[in-house]
Amino acid sequence: MPDRSLSESLFARAKRHIPGGVNSPVRAFRNVDGDPFFINHAKGCRIRDVDGNEMIDYVGTWGPAILGHAPAPVVEAVREAALEGLSFGTPNPLEVEMADLICEWVPSVEKVRMVNSGTEATMSALRLARGFTSRDRVIKFEGCYHGHVDSMLVAAGSGALTHGKPDSAGVPKAFADTTICLPFNDQEAVEKVFTEEGEKIAAIILEPIPANAGLIFPQQGFLQFLRDITKKYGALLIFDEVMTGFRVAKGGVQEHVGITPDLTALGKVIGGGLPVGAFGGRADIMDQLAPDGPVYQAGTLSGNPLAMAAGLAQLRELERTDAWNKLEQLGTVFEAGVHETLAKTGKNYTFNRIGSMFCLFFTDKEIKNLDDAKTADFEAFKKYFSSCLENGVYFAPSQFETGFISTAHSEADIAKTAEVATKALAGL
Ligand SMILES: *Cc1c(COP(=O)(O)O)cnc(C)c1O
């Protein structure tokens, strides 16, 4: 067992003045019955805790670190930008560059506005969809995460046509009533809602490849079906690509599957590790935003020059190095390692991967939706997680998270990971 005494004492101290000792709940390791470690150094694919333990990292700060931690071009861009000033509160040239780049890479985005987090991006896109359509109701899918937006913190009601119920204290029932929460990949359920109240639906919002309940793939035709039915009823289709944007492909899932949403939410990779989000889409919809239109949206630090510099440097480095190709190659090597490990240890677990995103579900079931993901053996996952961590490999501390490979992972790192994982699985 690695010594984590400095982390332990920091956590005890953190709990005195930070609720639960953390600034975002998943960091508390509750899903694995553990205590978090504190990191003060991260470089490439490795993170180092305050006690000096080094780990190969597959969390990548929950998605942004696609080039690994602290990539030199990004760090340098932030340093240079900082010397010119930290925030201006006026338009700045970097945000124009960022807007041009996003619109070029993600063609469904004709106009884009920068925000400071993924939550802000989805929240603003939803308000805009409601303002544009003059309708209130939104369809979301169970297991899709859209940040901690009030109307998105809802669980399915009983039966497809009942509206959602609050999934967090503090969310008014009236807000949850505006959200209809359906099982992912269930065309029939969506059709039923549109037949009954299609003229009240402002939008469908989804992660086109859900990556917050493990990693789930849309079934053949599902995304096209959503595109068609929203068009038919005058509702908007919102792709939440906060996780997948610039990661599964240069232009996100929408490029990969060739489907054009009306609005897109972006985050994570786009900020190069700094707090950035963005939402954009059809120009006629985006023009409804203030100051041109009646839908209010604003941000003191939106388009911040440091954040724009970091994001631009990261995106350009991805393009310069053809990173998506490299990530697919590394992903293929990783996947082969997983299958070998499973075969060696006699486990029949389901492994899902696209490019650099992956999830090992501790079940042999095919995963089509959240209910399938819930059939996983969580006790086995916890043991596996702890064993890997003890041996220097950090996977996300929950069965419901996606893992990330970065361009900084080498084949040697992946081979070492396979060794550790084999030992962990054999010990179950
Ligand atoms: C992480 C995430 C969000 C929320 O982004 P924050 O920056 O944490 O607010 C929204 N949607 C998806 C798909 C995400 O993965």
The ligand as an SDF file (V2000), in Angstrom:
LIG
                    3D

 15 15  0  0  0  0  0  0  0  0999 V2000
  -18.6760   17.3320  -17.9640 C   0  0  0  0  0  0  0  0  0  0  0  0
  -19.9300   17.4500  -18.7410 C   0  0  0  0  0  0  0  0  0  0  0  0
  -20.8060   18.5320  -18.5770 C   0  0  0  0  0  0  0  0  0  0  0  0
  -20.5910   19.5830  -17.5260 C   0  0  0  0  0  0  0  0  0  0  0  0
  -19.4350   20.3020  -17.7400 O   0  0  0  0  0  0  0  0  0  0  0  0
  -18.7990   21.1320  -16.5050 P   0  0  0  0  0  0  0  0  0  0  0  0
  -17.6500   21.8540  -17.1120 O   0  0  0  0  0  0  0  0  0  0  0  0
  -18.4080   20.1060  -15.4820 O   0  0  0  0  0  0  0  0  0  0  0  0
  -19.8520   22.0460  -16.0040 O   0  0  0  0  0  0  0  0  0  0  0  0
  -21.9090   18.6100  -19.3930 C   0  0  0  0  0  0  0  0  0  0  0  0
  -22.1440   17.6730  -20.3250 N   0  0  0  0  0  0  0  0  0  0  0  0
  -21.3340   16.6230  -20.5070 C   0  0  0  0  0  0  0  0  0  0  0  0
  -21.6410   15.6340  -21.5850 C   0  0  0  0  0  0  0  0  0  0  0  0
  -20.2100   16.4640  -19.7170 C   0  0  0  0  0  0  0  0  0  0  0  0
  -19.4330   15.3880  -19.8880 O   0  0  0  0  0  0  0  0  0  0  0  0
  1  2  1  0
  2  3  1  0
  2 14  2  0
  3  4  1  0
  3 10  2  0
  4  5  1  0
  5  6  1  0
  6  7  2  0
  6  8  1  0
  6  9  1  0
 10 11  1  0
 11 12  2  0
 12 13  1  0
 12 14  1  0
 14 15  1  0
M  END
$$$$
